[in-house]
Amino acid sequence: MKAITDDPDQPPYLRMTLLEQAGFGKACGVPFDLRGHRGVVLYFARATADESQLTDPVNDIHLRVSADLIGGISASFITSR
């Protein structure tokens, strides 16, 4: 995240700066597509988080399945309105 907030070609983004100040230093986005309902779930980790744990295949599967679940809940909410 530091690379993004320090990049002079990126527009200032207060939310990103606040997340960095709160101690988050790593982020990833996991896309979902459930019957045409598409989006991206953003996951944040502290700057000192162990990258080998974050990229472990079990964690990767967990984040992908969780993104699908969040997407499904979002799609259900929208269609039930």
Helices and strands as residue ranges (DSSP letters): H 2-6, H 14-21, E 24-34, E 37-46, H 51-54, H 57-80
